[in-house]
Amino acid sequence: MDTFEAIKSRRSIKSFDIHHKMTADEINKILESAILSPTSYNIQNWRFVTVTDQTLKHKLSELSHGQRHVSEASLVIILCADLNSWDREPQRYWRNIPEEPRNSLVDSLRSSYRGKPQQQRDEAMRSCGMAAQTIMLAAKSMGYDTCPMKGFDYEAVGQLIGLPEDHVISMMVVVGKAAKQASPRGGQLALSEVVFENKFSQV
Ligand SMILES: Cc1cc2nc3c(=O)[nH]c(=O)nc-3n(C[C@H](O)[C@H](O)[C@H](O)COP(=O)(O)O)c2cc1C
């Protein structure tokens, strides 16, 4: 599928065919795409928890205020991030480059995040946001639909998936075969309202 076609036709789907099962290869293809998403310093701080088990999906749906698309979807991806990835053998993020530039990147990375919890969290959300869009566009181009989600009990979902203490959940993306098309778009703002040439105009 053409990239623009995928961007335009991606919509948040709220009803999926509960009987459809994705193959392991399809799920893998989506995840292989997700890990090509860009991250600052190539930190690759995302961690993906994939759920296909019906009982678990049902539990996730209950923890999502009963949103049915969570249990109907073939796959639920919980996008998490490791807040300490900046300090976990960061040399491996540039293992393909010569040692000297690699060491200077490691030094720079460490000073960007060491002792800076807000930066660590911001990076988690930036990286997961990028990966979420990659997942949704990859799924769309494979004939699947998706819904990004934040409407769930983060604490309880964290407990359910055994989220490590130094990790955070950013969002979930559910993936499946649409059973019902999306309603017409809610109403996109005009470019003139959201784009500013060079700077915000003075008010
Ligand atoms: C971060 C985020 C969280 C969202 N959370 C939910 C959610 O919990 N449940 C839901 O049904 N849709 C959720 N949505 C979908 C939005 O409602 C949807 O993207 C928006 O209305 C625009 O529609 P579209 O995605 O079809 O273009 C979420 C979207 C984003 C980006």
Ligand as a Chemical Component Dictionary entry (heavy atoms), coordinates in Angstrom:
data_LIG
# 
_chem_comp.id                   LIG 
_chem_comp.type                 NON-POLYMER 
_chem_comp.pdbx_formal_charge   0 
_chem_comp.three_letter_code    LIG 
# 
loop_
_chem_comp_atom.comp_id 
_chem_comp_atom.atom_id 
_chem_comp_atom.alt_atom_id 
_chem_comp_atom.type_symbol 
_chem_comp_atom.charge 
_chem_comp_atom.model_Cartn_x 
_chem_comp_atom.model_Cartn_y 
_chem_comp_atom.model_Cartn_z 
_chem_comp_atom.pdbx_ordinal 
LIG C1  C1  C 0 -2.884  8.789  22.655 1  
LIG C2  C2  C 0 -4.254  8.355  22.172 2  
LIG C3  C3  C 0 -5.120  7.744  23.056 3  
LIG C4  C4  C 0 -6.364  7.282  22.620 4  
LIG N1  N1  N 0 -7.164  6.580  23.482 5  
LIG C5  C5  C 0 -8.281  5.997  23.014 6  
LIG C6  C6  C 0 -9.038  5.147  23.835 7  
LIG O1  O1  O 0 -8.730  4.884  24.992 8  
LIG N2  N2  N 0 -10.148 4.566  23.296 9  
LIG C7  C7  C 0 -10.514 4.786  22.005 10 
LIG O2  O2  O 0 -11.510 4.207  21.566 11 
LIG N3  N3  N 0 -9.816  5.608  21.193 12 
LIG C8  C8  C 0 -8.704  6.203  21.654 13 
LIG N4  N4  N 0 -7.951  7.007  20.832 14 
LIG C9  C9  C 0 -8.384  7.225  19.446 15 
LIG C10 C10 C 0 -8.809  8.684  19.207 16 
LIG O3  O3  O 0 -10.089 8.888  19.737 17 
LIG C11 C11 C 0 -8.754  8.923  17.694 18 
LIG O4  O4  O 0 -7.420  8.798  17.267 19 
LIG C12 C12 C 0 -9.253  10.312 17.297 20 
LIG O5  O5  O 0 -10.613 10.454 17.586 21 
LIG C13 C13 C 0 -9.043  10.572 15.809 22 
LIG O6  O6  O 0 -9.663  9.559  15.027 23 
LIG P1  P1  P 0 -8.854  8.684  13.957 24 
LIG O7  O7  O 0 -7.740  7.992  14.710 25 
LIG O8  O8  O 0 -9.853  7.722  13.411 26 
LIG O9  O9  O 0 -8.313  9.614  12.939 27 
LIG C14 C14 C 0 -6.743  7.483  21.262 28 
LIG C15 C15 C 0 -5.844  8.128  20.395 29 
LIG C16 C16 C 0 -4.615  8.531  20.829 30 
LIG C17 C17 C 0 -3.665  9.137  19.840 31 
# 
loop_
_chem_comp_bond.comp_id 
_chem_comp_bond.atom_id_1 
_chem_comp_bond.atom_id_2 
_chem_comp_bond.value_order 
_chem_comp_bond.pdbx_ordinal 
LIG C1  C2  SING 1  
LIG C2  C3  SING 2  
LIG C2  C16 DOUB 3  
LIG C3  C4  DOUB 4  
LIG C4  N1  SING 5  
LIG C4  C14 SING 6  
LIG N1  C5  DOUB 7  
LIG C5  C6  SING 8  
LIG C5  C8  SING 9  
LIG C6  O1  DOUB 10 
LIG C6  N2  SING 11 
LIG N2  C7  SING 12 
LIG C7  O2  DOUB 13 
LIG C7  N3  SING 14 
LIG N3  C8  DOUB 15 
LIG C8  N4  SING 16 
LIG N4  C9  SING 17 
LIG N4  C14 SING 18 
LIG C9  C10 SING 19 
LIG C10 O3  SING 20 
LIG C10 C11 SING 21 
LIG C11 O4  SING 22 
LIG C11 C12 SING 23 
LIG C12 O5  SING 24 
LIG C12 C13 SING 25 
LIG C13 O6  SING 26 
LIG O6  P1  SING 27 
LIG P1  O7  DOUB 28 
LIG P1  O8  SING 29 
LIG P1  O9  SING 30 
LIG C14 C15 DOUB 31 
LIG C15 C16 SING 32 
LIG C16 C17 SING 33 
# 
